[in-house]
Amino acid sequence: MVMGVNARHLELLRCVIEAGSLTAAAARLGISQPAVTKAVRLMEDQLGFPLFLRQRGRLVPTAEARMLLPEIIRATSALDAVNRLAEDLQGLRAGIVTLATTPVLANSIAAEAVAHFQSQHGGVAVDLQVVLNHEAVAAVADHRVDFGLVLAPAEHAHVSGEDVCAAELICVMAPGHPLARSSSISVAELARHKLISFDRQQPLGALVDEAFKAAGLRRVVAVQVSQSTTACALASAGAGVAVIDGFTSAEARAAGLVVRPLAPAVLAVARLLLPRHRPLSRPASRLIDAIRAVAGDMRFENVGSRGGC
């Protein structure tokens, strides 16, 4: 029965074949020549056939050794690749982290955090999946991504949540809109104008719906949207007044829209979603640290005393 050789023996055998002598192989490996001789004899005993012949003072590989050499090269090269990758993973110079987030947070917190993370760990790839809120929750619960960054509320039995930041809801409109003259806009004032808003199944839609209910009014949506950027485009075109998250306030101002706070204030909360039954990878943990840091530093326009990060 042939006993197998280990990875160290394969490396040594390749070195002896390439060096052509026990002394040169020993110097290359940093071990003594007797240790190399002993290892070669051990391998020959395990394999059951000679590996080298002495001809004119040199070691010459046998036909069997030459047949083994291509496989030895493949095996040792693969092991070297595994070791290099392990070192890169240890030093966060390789790997990938996947994050599912909503468009709102992708364009604000996530963008800043990914840029910071990449400046520190450029060898780690980031897969930023921009999806609807409920799709991000499902992706985390099903382990299709490492973690999520969504708007609250977002609950699931297989995920845990951590609120990291909040911004007040804001009203955006074209400069010529009648409400543009107000310093803040109440729900009662909104009810008298065409409203651009979200489905109540989405977090922002649910928040606006609750604000209307608290004021004893029914929310009537003139144009329903799924993204804040679309709501801004519609408001800019004169389709009505949009109630969106404060995370998008800078983009709204840059688009030439008038931005006013909703009164009383309503907070949109950014929440990290973590898998409940699976440990995070080191790259994912570092990216989460970057998100926490960015969320702590960012300040969003028109955020009152209750808002902020």
N, C-alpha and C positions, 0 to 999 in steps of 0.2 A: 504493500500500500504506500502511495506517494504522499508524504506530508508536505503541506504548503509552506511557502516562505512568507515572511512578513514584509511590511512596507520598507522597513529599514534595510533588510537584506536586498530588496530589489534596488534600492538607491545605491547600495554599496556595489552590487554586481554591475550595474550600469557604469559606475565610476571606474571600476577595474577594467572593464572592456574598453572604455573610451581612453583611459590613461595608458593602457598597455603594459603596466607593471604594478606590482603590489606596493612598491615604495612611493611611486607617484600618486597612486590612489589614496594611500594613507595620508600623504601631505595635503592632498585636496580635501579630504574628509576631516582632517585635524585629529586623527587617531594614530596609534602606533602601527607599524608594519606587521608585527606579530598578531595584532588584533584583526587585521584585514585577512591575514593568512588563515587564522582560526575560523573566521566567518565564512570564507570561501569553502573550506573543508566541510563545515557544518552544512552549508547549502548543498554541496555535492552528496553528502550522506543522506540528506532529506529527499533530494530529487532522485537519487539512485543512478546517476551517471556523471562523468567528469565534465567540468565546465571549461577548463583551460589545459593547454599543453605547453610545455617549455620548449621553445625552439630558438637556439642561438642567443640564449640569455633573456629572451622576451616571453611574456605570456601571450599565447595565441588562443582565442576562443575556439572551442570545439564547434562542430556543425550544430550540435544541440543548442549551445549557447547563442550561436548566431540566429537560430530559429526563434529563440526566446526574445532576442533583443528588441524587435519592433513592439512586442506586447509590453516589455519592460518599460520602453520609452513612453508608450501611451499611459501606462499605469502611473509612473512617477510624475509625468507631466500633469495628469489629472489630479494627483495628490497635491502637487505644487499649486495648482489653480484653486483647489479647495482651501489650502492654507492661506493663500493670498486673499481670497474672498472673506475668509473668517477674520483676518486681520483688518480688512476694510470695514467689515460690519462692526467689529469691535470699536474702531475709530470713527464710526459713522461716516465713512467715505464711500459707502455703497448701500444698496437696498432701495426700497420704495415704500412710501406711506400713502394711503388712500383716504381721502376726506370727502364726504358728501355734505353739501351745503346749499342754502337757498341763494338765488341771484342777489338779493339784498345784501347778505353778509359776505358773499363771494367778492363783491365789488368794494367792500370796505374792510372789515376786520380780517377776513381770510387773505385778501390780497396783500395787506401789509405784513401779516404774520408769515406767509409763505416767502415773501421777499427777504424778511429777516432770517428765516430758517435757512434759505438757500445761501445766504451770505456766510453762514457758519458751517453748513454741511452740504456743500455744492455737489458732492458725489451721490447724495440721496435724491432719487427722483420723487416728485410729488404728483399724484394723480388727483386733481381737483375736479370732482364731479358736481356740476351745478344742476340741481333738480328741485322739484317742488318739495315743500316742507314734509308732507307725509311720505314722500318717496325716500327722503333722507332718513327718516325714522326707520322705515322698513329695511333700508340698506344696512343700517347699523345692527338692527335686530337679527337680520339674516346672515351677518358676518360677511357681507359683500364688500364692506369698507372697514377701515380701522376705527373710525369714529365719525361723528357728525357735528355740524354747527348749524343750528336752526333757530327759528323764532318760537318762543313759548306761546301757548302750551304745546308740549310735545311729550306724550307719555307712551310707554310700552313696557310690558312685563319683563322683556329681556334687555332693557337698557336702563342706565342710570343717568340722571341729568345734573348739570351744574350751571347755574346762571352766572354769566361772566360780564354782562354789560346791558345797559338799557338806554333807550332814547325815546323821547316823547313823540307821539303821533303829530304830524304837521299837515297843514292844508296848503296845497300849492295851486296856483292859478295864473292865468295870463295877466299881464300888467293892467289891461283894461277891464278886468272883471270887477263887478260892483263890490265884492268883498275885499278887494285889494286895499281899500282905504281903511280897513279895520286893523287895529294892533293885535288883536286875537279874535278867534272865531268860535262862537258857541255852536252847540249841536242844533239849537233852535234856528240859528241863522243858516246853517248848512241845509236844513230841511226845506228852505225856501228856494233852493237853487239846484240845478242839475248836478247830481253826485256821481263821481267816478270812484268806484270802490271795488273791493274784492268779494269773492264768494264767502259766505259765512263759515264754510268748511275750512277756510284758510285762516291762520292766526290773525292777520291784520283785519280781515273781514269780520271775524268774531269779535275783535276788540271794538271796532266801529259799531257793530250791531249792539253790543252791550252798552256803549255810550248813548246810543239812541234810546234804548230801553230805559236806562237810568233817568233820561230826560222825559220819559213818558211819551216818546215819539216813535213812529215806525220808520225804519230806514228804507227809502226808495232809491234804488240804484238805477241811474240812467245808462251808464256804461260799466259793464263788469270786466275786470282785468285779472291777470294772474301775476303780473310783475309791476314793481314800482316804476321802472323805467318807461313802461308802456303807459302807465297812468300819467306820468309827466308829459309824454309826447301828446297825449290826448288833451291835457290841460293847456299845453302850449298852443294847440290848434284851436282852442276855444270851445271844446266839447263840454266843459263844466269845471267844477272844482274837485280836486282829488285829495283824498286823505290817505297819506302814506306814512312810512316809518321815518323817523328822524335820521336814521343811518344814511339816507339818500339826500339829505338836505343840501349838501355841497354840490351834488350833481344837479339838483333842481335849480339852485341859484346860478350855476354855470350855464344852464340852458335859458336863462333870462326870465325864469318864473318868479313870481312873488311868493314868498314863504311866510306863513303865519302859524303860530301855535294854536292847537285846539284847546279850548277851555270848557270845562276843567281838564287838566292834563291827564293823558292816558299813556302809559308806558308800554313800549314794545321791548321785549326782553330777548337778548341773544343767549342761547343755551347750548352748552356742550353736551353731546350725547355719547356715552361710553358704553361699550358692550359689558353686560353684567356678568357674563360667565366665561370671558376670555381675556387673558392678560394682554396688555398693550405691548407692542414692540418698542424697542428703544427709540427708533426714529419717530414713531407716532407720539411717544411721550414728550420728546423734544419739541415737536411741532405744537402740541397742546400747550407746552410751557410758553412758546412764542405767542400763541393766541391769547393766553392769559395776560402776558406782558403788554401786548398791543391793546387789548381791551382796557387794561388799566391806564394806559397812557392817552388813548384817544378821547377827544372831546367833540361832541357833535353839536352843530349849530341849533339854536332854538331849543336847547334842552334846559328846562327850568331847574328849580331846586331839588326836585324829586328824580331827575334824570341823571345822565352821566354814566361814566364807566369807571 
